[in-house]
């Protein structure tokens, strides 16, 4: 076993910050977990526990989240650099990327840009090719965070908010909506297997059939690109799916690992 395959937990310098990374090491199939917009490594513990030994589990907090350091840059491209830094530093070749929400968006972008560096992607309730881009909708995002700003420190304790300012949270959300709205050509260009775990029901902050309609936007993509399939439907909603349906997610990871060898 070489040094990069040994278990390691520490801080990895990237740009103007440092990322909190955990790598269980070993010679098993490498699985790299990608968090939601403001999430942290802690959300993946049930999935890691369900898969258990025999896998190489790699979790990390993106900049400004969890135990990672603050930064002057919280853009999506910064998150792309973070993923590249983790894979490079830990010597990880062709992992399975398992992403939830924003992390799933990151996973498919990475797969299109670097198809030779990823074996497959599991997208947990995402990414879907739809997002708010009208100014009225963007103002609703700003208004929501202004109203909830006093909740951010509490949400942070549970790994559901970042350590950046409230405005930083808004910028991340607005950019994510733009990227989802522009996602169709990215999904069409995917050449590695992508397996979706689709959640059910509406989540906190949404109303009516908003998320059900969002999930329907995937249907035309599935017809155009057979490399993308819905592997499972989960009972949890967008915000609870990783916690409540970890066995479903782990099952899809196992199946995809078997498929790609």
Order of alpha helices (4+ residues) and beta strands (2+ residues): beta-beta-beta-alpha-beta-alpha-beta-alpha-beta-alpha-alpha-alpha-alpha-beta-alpha-alpha-beta-alpha-alpha
